[in-house]
Amino acid sequence: MKYAAILISLCLTLVLPACTLIDSTLTLKFEPLTGKISAAPSLFTITRVSDRRADQRRIGCKKNGLGSESADLFLDAPLTSWFSSVVKSELERAGFLSAKPQDAGAIRMEIDIIDFFIEPDVGMGIRVYAVVNAEVTVRFPDGSAYARRFAGISNDSAIVVTDGDYSEQILSAMSFWVQQAVGETARLISNHTAAAGAAPAWRTVG
C-alpha cells in the first residue's frame, strides 16, 4: 500500500502541468447573489476593511505531485478593496442604502479578514480547497456595537487543476460567506430597530 501511494504521487508529479510551477494572478468576478431582505431600508457605510491574515502577500498556492508548495496565487486587486466592493454591492441588493462616511445617521460596518486562501490537496487524487473567514462589526448611531465572525468553505475534485478551478472555489467560499454575513447583519439591524436587542451569536463590543 505504501509503495502504491508513492507510485501514485510520482505519476501525479509527471502528469501535473508545468503551470503548477508558475505563479498566477486571478481576476475574481463575484456574481450578484443576494435578494432583497430589508423591508425598512437603513443607511450604511463600510468604514474599514482590514487584512488580518498572517500572509497578506498572496491568496493561495499551487502544489506539485508530492504535495509541496510550488507556486503562488495572487489577486489582481487589493484584497481589502475587492472584499469591500462585494459586501457593499450585496448589502445594496439586500435593500440597504449606501451613505457617505460623514452621515451621522448611518450604520457603520467594519470588516476584518482573518483568512482568504485557496490550495489543492494532492494525494490519491486532487481536491481544491478554499476558505473565507472574516469578522463583521456593526456600529449603530446610538453607540451600541456588535461583532460576529463568519466562515465560508468550499472544495471540489479536479483531474488537472487550472486557474479557473482556483477562482471557482474561492468565489464559492465567498458566496457562502456573503449569504451568512449579509443575512445575519440584516437580522441584527432588524432586531435593533425593533428594540429587540442583539441577534443570537453576536457579541457586544466597545
C-alpha positions as CSV (number, residue, x, y, z in Angstrom):
1,M,0.0,0.0,0.0
2,K,2.9,2.3,0.9
3,Y,4.5,1.7,-2.5
4,A,1.2,2.2,-4.3
5,A,0.8,5.6,-2.7
6,I,4.4,6.5,-3.7
7,L,3.8,5.4,-7.2
8,I,0.6,7.4,-7.5
9,S,2.4,10.5,-6.2
10,L,5.2,10.1,-8.7
11,C,2.6,9.7,-11.5
12,L,0.9,12.9,-10.4
13,T,4.2,14.6,-10.4
14,L,4.6,13.6,-14.1
15,V,1.1,14.4,-15.3
16,L,0.6,17.7,-13.5
17,P,1.1,20.5,-16.0
18,A,4.0,22.9,-15.9
19,C,1.7,25.7,-14.8
20,T,1.9,24.3,-11.2
21,L,5.4,25.8,-11.2
22,I,4.3,29.2,-12.3
23,D,2.7,31.9,-10.2
24,S,-0.8,33.0,-11.3
25,T,-2.7,36.2,-10.8
26,L,-6.5,35.7,-10.6
27,T,-9.3,38.0,-11.6
28,L,-12.3,37.3,-9.4
29,K,-15.7,38.3,-10.7
30,F,-18.3,37.9,-8.0
31,E,-21.8,37.2,-9.4
32,P,-24.7,39.0,-7.7
33,L,-26.2,36.8,-5.1
34,T,-28.4,38.5,-2.5
35,G,-32.1,39.3,-3.0
36,K,-34.0,42.0,-1.1
37,I,-34.0,41.3,2.7
38,S,-34.6,44.6,4.4
39,A,-38.2,45.7,4.5
40,A,-37.2,49.1,6.1
41,P,-34.1,50.3,4.3
42,S,-31.3,51.5,6.6
43,L,-28.4,53.7,5.7
44,F,-25.0,52.0,6.0
45,T,-21.4,52.8,5.3
46,I,-18.3,50.5,5.3
47,T,-15.8,52.5,7.3
48,R,-13.0,49.9,7.4
49,V,-11.8,46.7,5.8
50,S,-8.6,45.3,7.3
51,D,-6.5,42.4,6.2
52,R,-5.5,40.5,9.3
53,R,-4.1,37.4,7.5
54,A,-0.6,36.2,8.6
55,D,0.5,36.2,4.9
56,Q,-1.0,39.2,3.1
57,R,1.2,38.7,0.1
58,R,-0.9,36.0,-1.7
59,I,-4.3,34.4,-1.7
60,G,-3.3,30.8,-2.3
61,C,-0.7,28.4,-3.6
62,K,-0.2,25.6,-6.1
63,K,1.3,22.3,-5.2
64,N,3.3,19.7,-7.1
65,G,2.5,15.9,-7.2
66,L,4.3,15.4,-3.9
67,G,2.1,17.9,-2.1
68,S,4.8,20.6,-1.7
69,E,4.0,24.2,-2.5
70,S,5.3,25.0,-6.0
71,A,3.9,28.4,-6.9
72,D,1.7,31.3,-5.5
73,L,-1.7,32.6,-6.3
74,F,-2.3,36.4,-6.3
75,L,-5.3,38.6,-6.7
76,D,-5.2,41.3,-9.4
77,A,-6.6,43.9,-7.0
78,P,-6.0,44.7,-3.3
79,L,-8.0,42.1,-1.3
80,T,-9.5,44.7,1.0
81,S,-10.8,46.8,-1.9
82,W,-12.3,43.7,-3.6
83,F,-13.9,42.5,-0.4
84,S,-15.4,45.9,0.4
85,S,-16.8,46.2,-3.1
86,V,-18.5,42.8,-2.9
87,V,-20.0,43.4,0.5
88,K,-21.2,46.9,-0.4
89,S,-22.9,45.6,-3.5
90,E,-24.6,42.7,-1.7
91,L,-25.9,45.0,1.1
92,E,-27.4,47.3,-1.5
93,R,-29.0,44.4,-3.3
94,A,-30.4,43.3,0.1
95,G,-32.2,46.7,0.3
96,F,-29.9,48.8,2.4
97,L,-28.9,52.3,1.3
98,S,-25.3,53.3,0.9
99,A,-24.4,56.5,2.8
100,K,-21.4,58.8,2.9
101,P,-18.9,58.2,5.8
102,Q,-19.8,61.6,7.4
103,D,-23.5,60.7,7.6
104,A,-24.2,60.6,11.4
105,G,-27.4,58.6,11.0
106,A,-25.7,55.7,9.1
107,I,-24.9,52.3,10.5
108,R,-21.2,51.8,10.3
109,M,-19.6,48.5,9.4
110,E,-16.0,47.2,9.8
111,I,-14.6,44.0,8.4
112,D,-11.5,42.1,9.5
113,I,-10.4,39.5,7.0
114,I,-8.9,36.6,9.0
115,D,-8.4,34.1,6.2
116,F,-8.8,34.1,2.4
117,F,-6.9,31.2,0.9
118,I,-7.0,28.6,-1.9
119,E,-4.9,25.4,-2.1
120,P,-5.0,22.0,-3.7
121,D,-4.8,18.8,-1.6
122,V,-2.7,16.4,-3.7
123,G,-2.7,12.7,-2.7
124,M,-4.7,9.8,-4.0
125,G,-6.5,12.5,-6.1
126,I,-6.7,16.3,-6.3
127,R,-9.2,18.5,-4.4
128,V,-9.1,22.2,-4.4
129,Y,-10.0,23.8,-1.0
130,A,-10.9,27.4,-0.3
131,V,-11.8,29.3,2.9
132,V,-13.0,32.8,3.6
133,N,-13.1,33.8,7.2
134,A,-13.9,37.3,8.3
135,E,-15.4,39.2,11.2
136,V,-18.0,41.9,10.8
137,T,-18.5,44.7,13.3
138,V,-21.7,46.7,13.2
139,R,-21.9,50.1,14.9
140,F,-25.2,51.8,15.4
141,P,-25.8,55.6,15.7
142,D,-26.9,55.1,19.3
143,G,-23.4,53.9,20.3
144,S,-24.1,50.2,20.5
145,A,-21.9,47.8,18.6
146,Y,-21.8,44.1,17.9
147,A,-19.4,41.7,16.2
148,R,-19.6,38.3,14.7
149,R,-17.2,36.0,12.7
150,F,-18.4,34.2,9.6
151,A,-16.7,31.5,7.5
152,G,-17.3,30.1,4.1
153,I,-15.6,26.9,2.9
154,S,-15.7,25.2,-0.5
155,N,-13.9,22.3,-2.1
156,D,-14.2,20.1,-5.2
157,S,-12.2,17.5,-7.0
158,A,-10.3,18.0,-10.3
159,I,-8.3,15.9,-12.6
160,V,-6.0,18.7,-13.6
161,V,-6.2,21.9,-11.7
162,T,-6.5,25.2,-13.6
163,D,-6.6,28.8,-12.6
164,G,-10.4,28.5,-13.3
165,D,-10.7,25.9,-10.6
166,Y,-8.9,28.1,-8.1
167,S,-11.2,31.0,-8.9
168,E,-14.3,28.9,-8.8
169,Q,-13.6,27.5,-5.3
170,I,-12.7,30.8,-3.7
171,L,-15.7,32.5,-5.2
172,S,-17.9,29.7,-4.0
173,A,-16.4,30.1,-0.5
174,M,-17.1,33.8,-0.7
175,S,-20.7,33.2,-1.7
176,F,-21.2,31.1,1.4
177,W,-19.6,33.8,3.5
178,V,-21.8,36.5,1.9
179,Q,-25.0,34.5,2.4
180,Q,-24.3,34.3,6.1
181,A,-22.9,37.7,6.7
182,V,-25.4,39.8,4.8
183,G,-28.4,37.7,6.1
184,E,-27.3,37.8,9.8
185,T,-26.4,41.5,9.6
186,A,-29.9,42.3,8.2
187,R,-31.3,40.3,11.1
188,L,-29.2,42.2,13.6
189,I,-30.3,45.5,12.2
190,S,-33.9,44.4,12.2
191,N,-33.7,43.3,15.9
192,H,-32.0,46.6,16.8
193,T,-34.6,48.7,15.0
194,A,-37.4,46.8,16.8
195,A,-35.5,47.3,20.2
196,A,-35.2,43.5,20.5
197,G,-31.5,43.6,21.3
198,A,-28.8,41.8,19.5
199,A,-29.5,38.8,17.3
200,P,-28.2,35.4,18.6
201,A,-24.4,34.8,18.2
202,W,-23.4,38.4,18.0
203,R,-21.3,39.7,20.8
204,T,-21.2,43.2,22.3
205,V,-18.1,45.2,21.6
206,G,-16.8,48.6,22.6
